[in-house]
Every structure is written in C-alpha cells, then in structure tokens.
C-alpha cells in the first residue's frame, strides 16, 4: 500500500467521523467542531505530502504507517468526542459553585496582574511591532524566551498566574451573559485579555499564541454565545471580522519575514499548508513506533518534576532551548523533538502508547458522563464550564502540539483542582433562565 493511499484512508476516517457527528448532533456541537478541525488537519496532511514543499522540509520524513494512522485516529477520536454533551441545559438551569465575592477578588487580581504586565512591556511591544526583521526577533525568543518585561515581580507573577487568562475571560463572560452584570470590570477584563494576547503574540513573535487564544474565545462563543441577544450579535460580527483580518495579517507578516530568501520563499507561499498538515505526518512517519523510552513529563510537567527534584525542561536558564531538544532526542532519535507531533505525539513521547490511549479513554468516559449528568439534573458548575472550555482549546490546538506544557500551565491545572473543591463548598446556587435563548438540541 502506497503512502498516498494510506494518507487518503486517513482523510476518509476523519471525514466519516465528522459526517456522522454532523448528522447526529449538528454543526454547533463541540465534538462536531473538533472533528472538523482534525479533518482539516488530515486534508492538509495529504495536500502537504503530495506538494513539492514536503521534500524541502526535513521535519517530515520517514515511512507513513497504516498502524500509526489507525492509532492516531483512535486517540484523536476519543479526545474529540469527549465534549459531545458539553452545552448549556435548555429551559433554564442552576449555576452551582459560584462564590461571587471570592470570584470578584480573583477577577480583580488577575485583571491587575495582566494589566501591569502589559504596561511594563509596552516599550518592547512597540519596538517589535515597528521592527522590519521579525525573523531575528523570533529566533531570539526561541532561544531565550519573551522579550518583554524584565521586572522580577511581574515575571514571577506571570509564571504563577500566566495561564489563568482564560479564567479572567470566563468570569467576565459569565457575569455579562448569565448574570447580566454590566459593571465596567467585566468589559475591561475582556479588553485586557485581548491586549494580553496581543502582547504575548508580539513578545514571542508567535503565530501559535494567536491561534491558541483565538480558540478560547471561539469556544466561549459556541457555549455561552447563545445567551447573547440577536441585536448584540449583529454588532459583534463586524468586530470579530476585524480581529480575524488583523490575525491573518499578523500570520502572513511573520511568515513573510521569516521565510523570504532562497528556498524559504516557497515556505512563505505555502506556510499555512505546512503548519496545518505537518503534525500528523510527523507523528505517523517519524514518531510512531520509533521512541526508545518515555520522558515521564520532562517537558509537559516541569513544575511537578522540579518540586520532586527531577530534571525538567527549562531548568538551565543559562543556555537556549536546544538543551531540552537534545534531552528529548534520546527518546525519539528518528526526528527532531522541537517540531509538531500533534497533542497525541506530545503525550506519546512522555508516557508511551498505552498510557496515552488510556488517558484519552478516561477523559472521554468521565467527561461525557459528567456532562450527561449536568443535562439530566440541570445543574452546571462554574468550574465545569471552565474545564469544558479549557479541554476544547487544549484538544483543538492539539492539531499542532499540547498547550500548557510549562510552569504557568501546570499551575493552572493545580488551581482548577483546588478551586473545584473550594467553589463547591463555598459557592451558592443561582437560577439562570435561558429558555428564550436555547432551543432543544440533540443529545445521547
């Protein structure tokens, strides 16, 4: 069987899965959307493979394995279908676990942390935005990190709370849409979230951050956007269109700056094809079946390994990121470990094939069971909304690699566990009347 035939089978698997969910659940269902995103990736993997660009890029090589295709599809299918029951219950529901005073404190704290980080990085943001050589700046950030604030306290707070921007955004959206709370802090929190996203995109000269933060907004719009009055939606669409145009312009500007000489000029024209398609090819052709051991969270769980006195990614601050890549190369000697292998690949090299599959299976069963109970009892907690939105963005961005594999991401996961118990004990229950917004929808 030829490589092209195997990749065509790969496309068909995702196409059949997407078509089934589209017919059964509709296009607004989160699992349908996720399967559509992975179908998109599979199609571009095929297009990328038959394009001459594939042979110019060393990261996509090796033999395309049918077994690798089946394994990757199985795990991706389990992850994508984990959220098929995540939505707001119809005819009203009870919002539980929402201690408003404590959440107000959290919102104000995060608002000022991110606002101050933006203000202290403003000069660097301006310098980068007006630079005519983003390629060199990107290489600097790849080696040594952000070009932003040098203030110790700000960097310390961002290391601990930097992954909590989605929390600040969700609090503001829940207050505005579910509680009809029109306080200025809610509008300002959304503005600061957008400015913080812009700040990070500029300081890291990164297109990926733009996509990751865009997915967080997208899932909130899918889940809670049904509560937006139709008149307001009409006003929002032009604003969202403007941000989309600016995002595409940013992507193309960085691509053009980084790839503008020699063979690299070909990348500039086809950069989107490569980035959308290479991760599946890299996993199937390079990583699957070729690892020599498990890294056991070296790159994914640096906070916890550091606490246990183990080696972790980023422990040596005096050298660049090639140290991490060199360490990881011993587990995947067939190809470089600083390129995309999808979400599954990020877990595969850390935990192996069996644990990665079991992780996806447990996530699928537990998440679906939880949200089916929510729909049946009409009781939805704030932390459940946060977890569902977090999981969607984590899986959706997984067409490239796993998000939150740093200390701030590890802290966010820790906060989610702690506050799930804390909010359940302290939070009150509120009746949310959404009957006029949400029609009956399909469910299991």
Residue pairs with C-beta under 8 A, 6 or more apart in sequence:
1 66
3 49
3 63
3 64
4 46
4 49
4 50
6 64
6 65
6 66
6 69
7 45
7 46
7 49
7 64
7 69
8 46
9 66
9 69
10 42
10 45
10 46
10 69
10 73
10 280
10 284
11 39
11 42
11 43
11 45
11 46
13 42
13 69
13 73
14 35
14 38
14 39
14 42
14 73
14 76
15 39
15 42
17 35
17 39
17 73
17 77
17 80
18 32
18 35
18 36
18 39
21 29
21 31
21 32
21 35
21 81
21 84
22 32
22 36
24 442
25 31
25 32
25 84
25 442
26 32
26 441
26 442
27 33
27 36
28 222
28 441
29 84
29 87
29 441
29 442
30 83
30 84
30 86
30 87
30 219
30 222
30 223
30 388
30 392
31 80
31 81
31 82
31 83
31 84
32 84
33 222
33 396
34 79
34 80
34 81
34 83
34 392
34 395
34 396
35 77
35 80
35 81
37 396
37 399
38 76
38 80
38 399
40 276
40 399
41 276
41 277
41 279
41 280
41 342
41 399
42 280
43 277
44 273
44 276
44 277
45 277
45 278
45 279
45 280
45 281
46 277
47 273
47 277
48 54
48 60
48 273
48 274
48 276
48 277
48 278
48 281
49 60
49 64
49 277
49 281
51 270
51 273
52 266
53 266
53 267
53 270
53 273
53 274
54 60
54 281
56 263
56 266
56 267
57 267
57 274
57 278
59 278
59 282
59 286
59 335
59 336
59 339
60 278
60 281
60 282
60 285
60 286
61 285
61 286
61 335
62 285
62 286
62 290
62 334
62 335
63 285
64 281
64 284
64 285
65 284
65 285
65 288
65 289
67 288
67 289
68 283
68 284
68 285
68 288
68 289
69 284
71 288
71 353
71 357
72 280
72 283
72 284
72 288
72 342
72 344
74 357
75 344
75 356
75 357
75 360
76 342
76 343
76 344
76 398
78 357
78 360
78 361
78 363
78 364
79 343
79 344
79 360
79 363
79 364
79 395
79 398
80 395
81 364
81 368
82 360
82 363
82 364
82 367
82 368
82 391
82 395
83 367
83 371
83 388
83 391
83 392
83 395
84 368
84 444
85 368
85 371
85 372
85 374
85 375
85 443
85 444
86 223
86 367
86 371
86 388
86 392
87 223
87 371
87 375
87 441
88 223
88 224
88 226
88 227
88 380
88 434
88 438
89 374
89 375
89 378
89 380
90 434
90 435
90 438
90 439
90 440
90 441
91 378
91 434
91 435
91 438
92 378
92 431
92 432
92 433
92 434
92 435
93 378
93 379
93 380
93 431
93 432
93 434
94 378
94 379
94 380
94 429
94 430
94 431
94 432
95 174
95 178
95 380
95 381
95 382
95 429
95 430
95 431
95 432
96 379
96 380
96 381
96 382
96 424
96 427
96 429
97 381
97 382
97 383
97 420
97 423
97 424
97 427
98 174
98 381
98 382
98 423
98 427
98 428
98 429
98 430
99 423
99 426
99 427
99 428
100 428
102 422
102 423
102 426
103 171
103 382
106 167
106 171
107 168
107 171
107 172
107 185
107 189
108 185
110 161
110 164
110 165
110 167
110 168
110 189
111 168
111 185
111 188
111 189
111 192
113 157
113 158
113 161
114 165
114 168
114 192
114 193
114 195
114 196
115 192
116 154
117 148
117 149
117 154
117 157
117 158
117 196
117 199
118 125
118 192
118 195
118 196
118 199
120 148
120 149
120 151
120 154
121 148
121 149
121 199
121 203
124 147
124 148
124 149
124 202
124 203
125 148
125 198
125 199
125 202
125 203
128 134
128 137
128 147
128 202
128 203
128 205
129 202
131 137
132 257
133 257
134 205
134 253
134 254
134 257
134 258
135 257
135 258
135 260
137 147
137 205
138 204
138 205
138 206
138 254
138 257
138 258
140 147
141 147
141 203
141 204
141 205
141 206
142 320
142 321
143 320
143 321
143 322
144 320
145 204
146 200
146 203
146 204
147 203
147 204
148 199
148 203
149 155
158 408
159 407
159 408
159 411
160 407
160 408
160 411
161 408
161 411
162 408
163 404
163 406
163 408
163 409
163 411
163 412
164 408
164 411
164 412
164 415
165 193
165 196
165 197
165 213
165 216
166 216
166 386
166 389
166 390
166 393
166 412
167 386
167 412
167 415
168 189
168 192
168 193
169 189
169 190
169 193
169 216
169 217
169 220
170 220
170 382
170 385
170 386
170 389
171 186
171 189
172 185
172 186
172 187
172 189
172 190
172 193
173 190
173 220
173 224
174 224
174 382
174 385
175 181
175 183
175 186
176 182
176 186
176 187
177 224
177 227
177 228
178 224
178 227
178 430
178 432
179 430
193 213
194 243
197 209
197 210
197 213
200 206
200 209
200 213
201 207
201 209
201 210
201 250
205 254
206 254
207 250
207 251
207 254
207 255
207 275
208 397
208 400
210 247
210 250
210 251
211 397
211 400
212 393
212 397
212 403
214 247
215 392
215 393
215 396
215 397
216 389
216 393
218 396
219 388
219 389
219 392
219 393
219 396
220 389
223 385
223 388
223 389
224 385
225 233
226 434
226 437
226 438
227 434
227 437
227 438
228 236
251 272
255 267
255 268
255 271
255 272
256 268
258 264
258 267
258 268
259 265
259 266
259 267
259 268
259 271
260 268
267 274
275 340
275 400
276 399
278 339
278 340
279 340
279 341
279 342
279 345
279 399
279 400
279 401
280 342
280 399
282 335
282 339
282 340
282 341
282 342
282 345
283 341
283 342
283 344
283 345
283 348
286 332
286 334
286 335
286 341
287 332
287 334
287 335
287 341
287 345
287 348
287 349
288 348
290 332
290 333
290 334
290 335
291 331
291 332
291 348
291 349
291 352
292 330
292 331
292 332
292 333
293 330
293 331
294 331
294 349
294 350
294 351
294 352
294 355
295 327
295 328
295 331
295 349
295 350
296 350
296 351
297 304
297 305
297 350
297 351
298 305
298 311
298 312
298 313
298 324
298 327
298 328
298 350
299 313
299 324
299 328
299 346
299 350
299 405
300 346
300 347
300 350
300 402
300 405
301 312
301 405
301 410
302 312
302 313
302 314
302 315
302 405
302 406
302 407
302 410
303 312
303 407
303 410
303 411
303 414
304 410
305 311
305 312
306 312
306 315
306 407
311 327
313 324
313 327
313 405
314 321
314 324
314 406
314 407
316 323
321 338
324 338
325 336
325 337
325 338
328 337
328 338
328 349
329 336
329 337
331 337
331 349
332 349
337 349
340 400
340 401
341 348
341 349
341 401
342 398
342 399
342 400
342 401
343 394
343 395
343 397
343 398
343 399
343 401
343 402
344 356
344 360
344 398
345 401
346 398
346 401
346 402
346 405
347 355
347 356
347 359
347 402
348 356
351 359
363 391
367 388
367 391
368 444
370 384
371 384
371 388
372 443
372 444
374 380
374 384
375 443
379 429
381 423
381 424
381 427
382 423
382 427
383 416
383 419
383 420
383 423
383 424
386 416
387 416
387 420
390 412
390 416
393 403
394 402
394 403
394 404
397 403
403 409
404 410
404 412
404 413
